[in-house]
Amino acid sequence: MIIEYDGTTIEGNEEPELIGDPNGFSEDGRPYNSFGFWVTKMNSKILRDMGYDPYKESPTSRPNRDIGLYKSPSKFENEWKDFLLKFRDIVESKKSIDEKISEINKTKDKKEIWKKIQKMNKDNNRDPFPLSFFLDELIKLEGVGLKTAKLLWEANLKSSHDVLNASDEKLLQIKGIGKSLIEKIRNSKNY
């Protein structure tokens, strides 16, 4: 992941410290504010899968030229950032997962980027967007893979908060979830 703030980019696998005071807290208790925004660092294969030349257009970075200047943001980059900002506002809101999905779905008729994301997910055998995003969030729980994330989703446990607050009895009713997996989930360090 990369956080971009006022032209400064910080790279790494860990979320950097929050810049400034938090405006609120996400469902999982992490603070957030409006001083920066998260974007996934995209590799060349992903960009090519989306139909863009990674050396001409990049949604998350501006390639350094020989003279040390950065090219102007492309139309794609601007659309991508607008979409990500809207998406972030939605997923960090205090709304239910179903309300978030409904709001995200309302953006699809406005953004060409939506079609490219769906195509990329389909080409990479991923679930449709935005479901893929929420399944990825469940996969962050210890011991949860895609198959288990789908089972949790189908059992109406659509967020890590839902899963961590579910009783052991409710989790044990889900096919494929046993006591050892519940223990792993309860010991998740990501939440």
C-alpha positions in Angstrom: 0.0 0.0 0.0 1.0 3.6 -0.5 -0.3 6.7 1.4 -0.1 9.8 -0.6 -0.3 13.1 1.2 0.4 16.5 -0.3 2.7 15.0 -2.9 4.6 12.9 -0.4 4.5 9.2 -0.9 5.2 6.6 1.9 5.6 3.0 0.7 5.5 -0.2 2.8 3.4 -3.1 4.0 2.5 -1.4 7.2 0.0 1.4 7.6 2.0 4.6 8.6 1.2 6.7 11.5 -1.9 8.9 11.1 -1.0 12.5 10.0 -3.0 14.8 12.2 -5.9 14.1 14.5 -8.5 11.5 13.5 -11.9 12.6 12.1 -13.4 9.3 13.1 -12.8 5.6 13.5 -13.6 2.7 11.1 -15.7 -0.3 12.1 -12.6 -2.1 13.2 -11.5 0.8 15.4 -8.7 2.2 13.2 -8.5 6.0 13.2 -8.8 7.9 9.9 -8.8 11.5 8.7 -8.9 13.5 5.5 -5.2 14.4 5.3 -4.3 11.5 3.0 -5.8 8.6 1.1 -4.9 5.0 0.7 -4.3 3.5 -2.8 -3.2 0.1 -3.6 0.2 0.1 -5.4 -0.5 -1.5 -8.7 2.0 -3.5 -10.7 2.5 -3.5 -14.4 0.5 -6.7 -14.9 -2.6 -5.3 -13.2 -2.4 -2.1 -15.3 -2.1 -4.1 -18.5 -5.0 -6.2 -17.4 -7.0 -3.0 -17.1 -6.0 -2.0 -20.6 -3.4 0.7 -19.7 0.2 1.1 -20.6 2.0 1.2 -17.3 4.8 3.3 -18.8 2.3 6.0 -20.0 -0.5 5.9 -17.5 -0.4 4.9 -13.9 -3.2 5.4 -11.3 -0.9 5.6 -8.3 2.4 7.1 -9.4 4.0 9.5 -11.9 7.0 7.9 -13.5 10.3 9.8 -13.1 11.7 11.1 -16.4 15.4 11.4 -17.2 15.3 15.1 -16.4 13.7 14.4 -13.0 10.3 15.8 -13.7 7.0 14.0 -13.3 4.4 13.8 -16.0 1.0 15.4 -15.5 -1.7 13.1 -14.1 -3.6 11.3 -16.9 -7.3 11.3 -17.2 -7.3 7.7 -16.0 -5.2 8.7 -12.9 -7.7 11.5 -12.1 -10.7 9.2 -12.5 -9.0 6.5 -10.5 -8.2 8.9 -7.6 -11.8 10.3 -7.6 -13.2 6.8 -7.5 -10.8 5.7 -4.7 -11.7 8.8 -2.6 -15.4 8.1 -3.0 -14.9 4.4 -2.3 -12.8 5.2 0.8 -15.5 7.6 2.1 -18.1 4.8 1.6 -16.1 1.9 3.2 -15.0 4.0 6.1 -18.5 5.2 6.9 -20.4 3.9 9.9 -23.0 2.3 7.6 -23.8 -1.3 7.4 -22.0 -3.5 4.8 -25.2 -3.8 2.8 -25.6 0.0 2.8 -22.0 0.4 1.7 -22.5 -2.0 -1.2 -25.6 -0.2 -2.2 -23.7 3.2 -2.3 -20.8 1.7 -4.1 -23.1 0.2 -6.7 -24.6 3.7 -7.3 -21.2 4.9 -8.6 -21.0 2.3 -11.4 -23.0 4.2 -13.9 -20.8 7.3 -13.4 -17.4 5.8 -13.8 -15.7 4.0 -16.7 -13.2 2.8 -14.2 -16.0 0.5 -12.8 -16.1 -1.6 -16.0 -12.3 -1.9 -15.9 -12.3 -3.2 -12.3 -15.0 -5.7 -13.1 -13.1 -6.9 -16.2 -9.9 -7.2 -14.2 -11.6 -9.3 -11.5 -13.3 -11.5 -14.1 -10.0 -12.0 -16.0 -8.2 -12.9 -12.7 -11.0 -15.3 -11.6 -12.0 -13.0 -8.7 -15.5 -12.4 -7.4 -17.3 -9.3 -8.8 -16.5 -5.9 -7.3 -17.4 -4.7 -4.6 -17.9 -8.2 -3.1 -14.3 -9.0 -3.8 -13.2 -6.1 -1.6 -15.3 -7.2 1.4 -14.2 -10.8 1.0 -10.6 -9.6 1.0 -11.3 -7.9 4.3 -12.6 -11.1 5.8 -9.6 -13.0 4.6 -7.4 -10.7 6.8 -8.8 -12.7 9.8 -6.3 -15.4 10.9 -7.1 -18.8 9.3 -9.7 -17.4 6.9 -9.2 -18.0 3.2 -11.5 -17.2 0.3 -13.7 -20.3 0.8 -14.3 -19.6 4.5 -14.8 -15.9 3.7 -17.6 -16.8 1.3 -19.2 -19.1 4.0 -19.0 -16.3 6.5 -20.6 -13.9 4.0 -23.4 -16.3 3.2 -24.0 -16.7 7.0 -24.5 -12.9 7.0 -21.2 -12.3 8.8 -20.0 -9.6 6.4 -17.3 -7.8 8.3 -14.5 -8.8 10.7 -16.5 -7.0 13.4 -19.5 -9.3 12.7 -17.3 -12.4 12.8 -15.4 -11.4 15.9 -18.6 -10.6 17.7 -20.4 -13.8 16.7 -20.9 -16.4 19.3 -18.9 -19.7 19.0 -22.2 -21.5 18.6 -23.2 -19.3 15.6 -19.8 -19.9 14.0 -19.9 -23.6 14.6 -23.2 -23.8 12.7 -21.3 -22.8 9.5 -20.2 -25.8 7.5 -16.4 -26.0 7.5 -15.8 -23.9 10.7 -14.6 -25.8 13.7 -13.2 -25.0 17.2 -9.6 -24.7 16.0 -10.5 -22.2 13.3 -12.6 -20.2 15.8 -9.6 -20.0 18.1 -7.4 -18.8 15.2 -10.0 -16.1 14.3 -10.3 -15.0 17.9 -6.5 -14.6 18.1 -6.4 -12.5 14.9 -3.7 -9.8 15.2 -5.1 -7.7 12.3 -8.1 -6.7 14.3 
